[in-house]
Amino acid sequence: MKNILAASMFTLSLAASGLAYAESVKIGVITTLSGGGAGLGVDMRDAFALAMKQSGNKDVELVIEDDAQKPEIAVQLAEKMIQSDKVDLLTGIIWSNLAMAVVPNAVAQDIIYLSPNAGPSALAGANCNKNYFNVAYQNDNFHEAMGQYANKDYKKTFILAPNYPAGKDSLTGFKRYYKGELVGEVYTQVGQTDYAAEIAQIRDSGADSVFFFLPGGMGISFMKQYAQSGVNIPVMGPGFSFDQDILPAVGDAALGVKNSSSWSKDLDNEANKQFVEAFKAEYDRLPSVYAAQSWDTANLILSALSKASVKDKDAFRAALKAADFKSVRGEFTFNTNNHPIQNIYVREVIKEGDVLTNKIVGTAFEDHKDAYAEQCKM
């Protein structure tokens, strides 16, 4: 624990302007900064910090720590931030199993948590909470979009995902809209690096397509091994499997692959253009969907701070719910369960010069609502 804290915790004081309430605000950011999933957390952290920096807001203090993708560490960090650091808000968690370990206890202590990524179904339906806002998506959403897309071209699909809440939600989402035959359904280990057995199953399955959700290092390992295997069955997946954090490591094997996302760097709105330019200028790399969602999370918080004191929980929650900010996704509103209503796009992996990236080739859903909102009693 000591080495994690020493290596990963830092505090940023950020330059301020435009706060309606001149008060100090402390935000705890728990994210993954080491291990196979570090690239996702680094993008989350960097985009969030840059949005705060660009706001000029010196009254906001960020306490950022590394959960090392371990639920027990995330729980310890959350309790430390709530009890010792006295944070006003929490955010940052990438992985749904970590969110499930942290969020219920945090919101029960009247701490507002804003998710820049993880969207487990358990927190979207009957267990929704007024202190929980998901600024990204509900876990099923991107996968639902690919299920819808797969109906156009494929009749026999093999599906696989890691065995944790987001993995289960992903395959549930795909199956909710896919009308063809499933010739295989496999849950892999979280953090798995060897996919020889799964690729052999795919080869022998009779599939005409493969849908997989393997974020971070898992997706890199799978795609490299799949390309080397000689299996030429087309693959598809959510944006997480083919996003900017994955593509440089996968290489040309990803070219032409279709994937789904609520965001793409080529979305034609001014907020998105400014975000992409600012992120690339600051970090010399293109942003991922994790960065885009984190940027929106930071700007949502800033918009709420301009309207209400974070100490007045009712007023601050109302200001968050209003979602009065310029989202990189364009139109952004919250559903009754504090999850987004948004478009989900189909993207294709392309090459711009020597850089692999994505372009939008279609819209799977417009103003899409998650399947669990009607179970939420808020």
C-alpha positions as CSV (number, residue, x, y, z in Angstrom):
1,M,0.0,0.0,0.0
2,K,2.8,2.4,0.9
3,N,4.5,2.1,-2.5
4,I,1.2,2.7,-4.3
5,L,0.6,5.8,-2.3
6,A,4.1,7.1,-2.7
7,A,4.1,6.5,-6.5
8,S,0.6,7.6,-7.4
9,M,-0.8,10.2,-5.1
10,F,-0.4,13.9,-5.9
11,T,-2.4,17.0,-5.3
12,L,-3.1,19.6,-7.8
13,S,-4.1,23.2,-7.0
14,L,-5.7,24.7,-10.0
15,A,-6.1,28.3,-11.0
16,A,-9.8,29.6,-10.6
17,S,-12.3,31.8,-12.2
18,G,-16.1,32.0,-12.4
19,L,-17.1,30.1,-9.3
20,A,-20.5,31.3,-8.1
21,Y,-19.4,30.3,-4.6
22,A,-15.9,31.2,-3.4
23,E,-15.2,28.1,-1.5
24,S,-12.6,25.4,-1.5
25,V,-13.6,22.2,-3.2
26,K,-11.7,18.9,-2.8
27,I,-12.3,16.2,-5.4
28,G,-11.0,12.7,-4.8
29,V,-9.9,10.9,-7.9
30,I,-9.4,7.1,-7.6
31,T,-8.2,5.6,-10.8
32,T,-5.9,2.9,-12.3
33,L,-2.4,4.2,-12.8
34,S,-0.4,1.0,-12.7
35,G,-0.6,-2.5,-14.2
36,G,-2.3,-3.6,-17.4
37,G,-5.1,-1.1,-17.2
38,A,-3.0,1.9,-16.5
39,G,-3.5,3.5,-19.9
40,L,-7.2,3.9,-19.2
41,G,-6.7,5.6,-15.9
42,V,-3.9,7.8,-17.2
43,D,-6.2,9.1,-19.9
44,M,-8.9,9.6,-17.3
45,R,-6.6,11.5,-15.0
46,D,-4.9,13.6,-17.7
47,A,-8.2,14.8,-19.3
48,F,-9.7,15.6,-15.9
49,A,-6.7,17.6,-14.8
50,L,-6.5,19.4,-18.1
51,A,-10.1,20.5,-18.0
52,M,-9.6,21.8,-14.5
53,K,-6.4,23.6,-15.5
54,Q,-8.1,25.2,-18.5
55,S,-11.0,26.4,-16.3
56,G,-8.6,28.6,-14.4
57,N,-10.2,27.4,-11.1
58,K,-7.8,27.7,-8.2
59,D,-10.4,26.8,-5.6
60,V,-10.5,23.1,-6.7
61,E,-8.0,20.7,-5.3
62,L,-7.6,17.2,-6.7
63,V,-6.4,14.3,-4.6
64,I,-5.4,11.6,-7.1
65,E,-4.5,8.1,-6.2
66,D,-3.8,4.7,-7.9
67,D,-6.2,1.8,-7.2
68,A,-3.8,-0.6,-9.0
69,Q,-7.0,-2.2,-10.4
70,K,-7.7,-3.8,-7.1
71,P,-11.1,-3.5,-5.3
72,E,-9.6,-3.8,-1.8
73,I,-7.2,-0.9,-2.5
74,A,-10.0,1.2,-4.0
75,V,-12.1,0.7,-0.9
76,Q,-9.2,1.8,1.4
77,L,-8.5,4.8,-0.7
78,A,-12.2,5.9,-0.8
79,E,-12.4,5.6,3.0
80,K,-9.2,7.6,3.5
81,M,-10.5,10.3,1.1
82,I,-13.9,10.5,2.8
83,Q,-12.7,10.3,6.5
84,S,-9.2,11.9,6.4
85,D,-9.0,14.0,3.3
86,K,-12.6,15.2,3.7
87,V,-13.3,15.3,0.0
88,D,-16.5,16.8,-1.3
89,L,-16.8,14.6,-4.4
90,L,-15.4,11.3,-5.7
91,T,-14.7,10.3,-9.2
92,G,-12.3,8.4,-11.4
93,I,-13.0,4.6,-11.2
94,I,-12.5,2.8,-14.5
95,W,-13.5,-0.8,-13.6
96,S,-17.0,-1.9,-12.7
97,N,-15.9,-4.4,-10.0
98,L,-14.1,-1.5,-8.3
99,A,-17.1,0.8,-8.7
100,M,-19.3,-1.9,-7.0
101,A,-16.8,-2.1,-4.1
102,V,-16.7,1.7,-3.6
103,V,-19.8,3.5,-4.8
104,P,-22.6,2.0,-2.6
105,N,-20.7,2.8,0.6
106,A,-19.6,6.2,-0.5
107,V,-23.1,7.4,-1.6
108,A,-24.5,6.0,1.7
109,Q,-22.2,8.4,3.5
110,D,-23.8,11.3,1.4
111,I,-20.8,11.7,-0.8
112,I,-21.6,12.5,-4.4
113,Y,-19.8,10.1,-6.9
114,L,-19.6,11.0,-10.6
115,S,-18.5,8.1,-12.8
116,P,-16.3,8.9,-15.8
117,N,-16.5,5.3,-17.0
118,A,-17.8,2.3,-15.1
119,G,-21.6,1.9,-15.4
120,P,-22.7,-1.4,-13.8
121,S,-26.3,-2.3,-14.3
122,A,-26.7,-2.8,-10.5
123,L,-26.3,0.9,-10.0
124,A,-28.6,2.0,-12.9
125,G,-31.8,0.2,-11.8
126,A,-33.2,-0.6,-8.4
127,N,-30.0,0.4,-6.6
128,C,-29.8,3.8,-8.2
129,N,-29.0,6.7,-5.8
130,K,-29.4,10.4,-5.8
131,N,-25.7,10.8,-5.1
132,Y,-24.6,8.7,-8.0
133,F,-24.2,10.3,-11.4
134,N,-22.9,8.4,-14.4
135,V,-21.4,10.8,-17.0
136,A,-20.2,8.0,-19.3
137,Y,-22.9,5.4,-20.1
138,Q,-24.6,2.3,-18.7
139,N,-22.3,-0.7,-19.3
140,D,-24.7,-2.4,-21.7
141,N,-25.0,0.5,-24.1
142,F,-22.0,0.2,-26.5
143,H,-22.6,-3.5,-26.7
144,E,-26.3,-3.1,-27.5
145,A,-25.2,-0.9,-30.4
146,M,-22.9,-3.7,-31.8
147,G,-25.7,-6.2,-31.4
148,Q,-27.9,-4.0,-33.5
149,Y,-25.1,-3.5,-36.0
150,A,-24.3,-7.2,-36.3
151,N,-27.8,-8.0,-37.4
152,K,-27.0,-6.3,-40.8
153,D,-24.3,-8.7,-41.8
154,Y,-23.9,-11.7,-39.5
155,K,-25.9,-14.8,-38.6
156,K,-23.5,-16.8,-36.3
157,T,-21.5,-14.8,-33.7
158,F,-19.1,-16.0,-31.1
159,I,-19.0,-13.6,-28.1
160,L,-16.5,-13.2,-25.2
161,A,-15.8,-10.9,-22.4
162,P,-14.0,-10.9,-18.9
163,N,-15.8,-12.4,-16.0
164,Y,-16.7,-9.3,-14.0
165,P,-19.7,-6.9,-13.9
166,A,-18.9,-4.9,-17.0
167,G,-18.1,-8.1,-18.9
168,K,-21.5,-9.6,-18.0
169,D,-23.3,-6.4,-18.8
170,S,-21.5,-6.3,-22.1
171,L,-22.7,-9.7,-23.3
172,T,-26.2,-9.0,-21.9
173,G,-26.3,-5.8,-23.9
174,F,-25.2,-7.5,-27.1
175,K,-27.7,-10.3,-26.8
176,R,-30.5,-7.9,-26.1
177,Y,-30.4,-6.6,-29.7
178,Y,-28.7,-9.4,-31.7
179,K,-31.1,-11.6,-33.5
180,G,-28.7,-14.2,-35.0
181,E,-27.3,-17.4,-33.5
182,L,-24.7,-17.5,-30.7
183,V,-22.3,-20.2,-31.6
184,G,-20.2,-19.6,-28.5
185,E,-20.3,-17.5,-25.3
186,V,-17.2,-17.4,-23.1
187,Y,-16.2,-15.4,-20.0
188,T,-12.4,-15.0,-19.7
189,Q,-10.4,-14.2,-16.6
190,V,-9.9,-10.5,-15.7
191,G,-6.4,-9.6,-16.6
192,Q,-5.9,-12.7,-18.8
193,T,-3.0,-12.5,-21.3
194,D,-3.1,-15.8,-23.1
195,Y,-6.1,-16.4,-25.4
196,A,-5.0,-19.5,-27.3
197,A,-7.8,-21.7,-25.9
198,E,-10.5,-19.1,-26.7
199,I,-9.1,-18.6,-30.3
200,A,-9.2,-22.3,-30.8
201,Q,-12.8,-22.4,-29.7
202,I,-13.6,-19.6,-32.2
203,R,-11.8,-21.4,-35.0
204,D,-13.9,-24.5,-34.4
205,S,-17.2,-22.8,-33.7
206,G,-18.5,-22.2,-37.2
207,A,-18.9,-18.5,-36.4
208,D,-19.1,-15.9,-39.2
209,S,-18.2,-13.1,-36.7
210,V,-16.7,-12.5,-33.3
211,F,-17.8,-9.9,-30.8
212,F,-15.5,-9.2,-27.9
213,F,-15.1,-6.8,-25.0
214,L,-11.6,-6.9,-23.6
215,P,-10.5,-3.5,-22.3
216,G,-6.9,-2.3,-21.8
217,G,-4.1,-4.8,-21.9
218,M,-6.6,-7.7,-22.3
219,G,-7.7,-6.4,-25.7
220,I,-4.2,-5.8,-26.9
221,S,-3.1,-9.4,-26.0
222,F,-6.2,-10.9,-27.7
223,M,-5.9,-8.9,-30.9
224,K,-2.2,-9.6,-31.3
225,Q,-2.7,-13.4,-30.8
226,Y,-5.8,-13.4,-33.0
227,A,-3.9,-11.8,-35.8
228,Q,-1.1,-14.3,-35.5
229,S,-3.4,-17.2,-35.3
230,G,-4.5,-17.1,-39.0
231,V,-8.2,-17.1,-38.0
232,N,-9.8,-14.7,-40.5
233,I,-13.3,-14.5,-39.0
234,P,-14.2,-10.8,-38.8
235,V,-14.1,-9.2,-35.3
236,M,-16.1,-6.3,-33.8
237,G,-16.5,-4.8,-30.4
238,P,-17.3,-1.8,-28.3
239,G,-15.0,1.3,-28.6
240,F,-13.1,0.1,-25.5
241,S,-11.6,-2.8,-27.6
242,F,-10.5,-0.5,-30.4
243,D,-9.9,2.9,-28.9
244,Q,-6.9,5.2,-29.0
245,D,-5.3,3.5,-25.9
246,I,-5.4,0.1,-27.7
247,L,-4.8,0.8,-31.4
248,P,-1.0,1.7,-31.3
249,A,-0.2,-1.6,-29.6
250,V,-2.5,-3.7,-31.8
251,G,-1.3,-2.2,-35.1
252,D,-2.7,-2.7,-38.6
253,A,-4.6,-5.9,-37.5
254,A,-7.3,-3.5,-36.3
255,L,-7.8,-1.8,-39.7
256,G,-11.4,-1.9,-40.9
257,V,-12.8,-3.2,-37.6
258,K,-16.2,-1.8,-36.6
259,N,-16.8,-0.6,-33.1
260,S,-19.3,1.4,-31.1
261,S,-19.0,4.5,-29.0
262,S,-20.8,7.6,-27.8
263,W,-17.8,9.6,-28.8
264,S,-15.3,9.9,-31.6
265,K,-12.6,12.5,-32.3
266,D,-14.4,13.4,-35.6
267,L,-17.7,14.3,-33.9
268,D,-18.6,17.7,-35.5
269,N,-19.1,20.1,-32.6
270,E,-17.0,23.0,-31.3
271,A,-16.6,21.5,-27.8
272,N,-15.1,18.3,-29.3
273,K,-12.8,20.1,-31.6
274,Q,-11.4,22.2,-28.8
275,F,-11.0,19.2,-26.5
276,V,-9.1,17.1,-29.1
277,E,-6.8,20.0,-30.0
278,A,-6.2,20.8,-26.3
279,F,-5.5,17.2,-25.3
280,K,-3.2,16.6,-28.2
281,A,-1.3,19.9,-27.6
282,E,-0.9,19.1,-23.8
283,Y,0.0,15.4,-24.1
284,D,1.2,14.9,-27.6
285,R,-1.3,12.0,-28.2
286,L,-4.8,11.6,-29.4
287,P,-7.5,11.3,-26.6
288,S,-9.5,8.1,-26.0
289,V,-13.1,7.7,-25.1
290,Y,-11.9,7.4,-21.5
291,A,-10.4,10.9,-21.8
292,A,-13.5,12.3,-23.5
293,Q,-15.8,11.0,-20.7
294,S,-13.4,12.3,-18.1
295,W,-13.3,15.7,-19.7
296,D,-17.1,15.9,-19.7
297,T,-17.2,14.8,-16.1
298,A,-14.8,17.6,-15.1
299,N,-16.8,20.2,-17.1
300,L,-20.1,19.0,-15.6
301,I,-18.7,19.5,-12.1
302,L,-17.4,23.0,-13.1
303,S,-20.8,23.9,-14.4
304,A,-22.5,22.8,-11.2
305,L,-20.0,24.7,-9.1
306,S,-20.9,27.9,-11.0
307,K,-24.5,27.5,-9.9
308,A,-24.5,26.0,-6.4
309,S,-22.3,25.4,-3.3
310,V,-21.0,21.9,-3.1
311,K,-21.9,22.1,0.6
312,D,-25.6,22.5,-0.3
313,K,-26.2,18.9,-1.5
314,D,-29.7,19.4,-2.8
315,A,-28.8,22.4,-4.8
316,F,-25.6,20.9,-6.1
317,R,-27.3,17.7,-7.2
318,A,-29.9,19.8,-9.0
319,A,-27.1,21.7,-10.8
320,L,-25.5,18.4,-11.8
321,K,-28.8,17.0,-13.1
322,A,-29.3,20.1,-15.2
323,A,-26.1,19.1,-17.2
324,D,-25.6,22.7,-18.3
325,F,-22.2,22.2,-20.0
326,K,-20.8,21.8,-23.5
327,S,-20.3,18.1,-23.9
328,V,-17.8,16.8,-26.4
329,R,-20.7,14.4,-27.4
330,G,-23.0,17.3,-28.4
331,E,-26.4,17.0,-26.8
332,F,-26.2,15.6,-23.3
333,T,-29.0,15.0,-20.8
334,F,-29.5,12.7,-17.8
335,N,-32.3,10.2,-17.6
336,T,-34.3,9.7,-14.4
337,N,-31.6,7.3,-13.0
338,N,-28.8,9.9,-13.5
339,H,-27.4,8.0,-16.5
340,P,-27.0,9.7,-20.0
341,I,-29.4,9.8,-22.8
342,Q,-27.2,9.9,-25.8
343,N,-26.4,8.8,-29.4
344,I,-24.3,5.7,-29.9
345,Y,-22.2,5.6,-33.1
346,V,-20.6,2.9,-35.2
347,R,-17.0,3.7,-35.9
348,E,-14.4,2.1,-38.2
349,V,-10.7,1.8,-37.5
350,I,-8.7,3.8,-40.2
351,K,-5.2,5.1,-40.7
352,E,-4.5,8.9,-40.9
353,G,-0.9,9.0,-42.1
354,D,0.9,6.7,-39.7
355,V,-1.7,7.0,-36.9
356,L,-4.4,4.4,-36.4
357,T,-7.7,6.0,-35.2
358,N,-11.5,5.9,-35.7
359,K,-14.0,7.6,-37.9
360,I,-17.8,7.5,-37.5
361,V,-19.5,5.5,-40.3
362,G,-23.0,5.3,-38.8
363,T,-25.4,5.9,-35.9
364,A,-26.7,2.8,-34.1
365,F,-29.0,4.6,-31.7
366,E,-30.3,8.2,-31.3
367,D,-31.1,9.5,-27.8
368,H,-30.5,6.0,-26.4
369,K,-31.8,5.2,-22.8
370,D,-30.5,2.3,-20.8
371,A,-32.6,-0.7,-20.1
372,Y,-32.6,-0.3,-16.3
373,A,-33.9,3.2,-15.8
374,E,-37.5,2.1,-15.3
375,Q,-36.4,0.1,-12.3
376,C,-35.0,3.2,-10.6
377,K,-37.4,4.8,-8.1
378,M,-35.9,8.3,-8.0
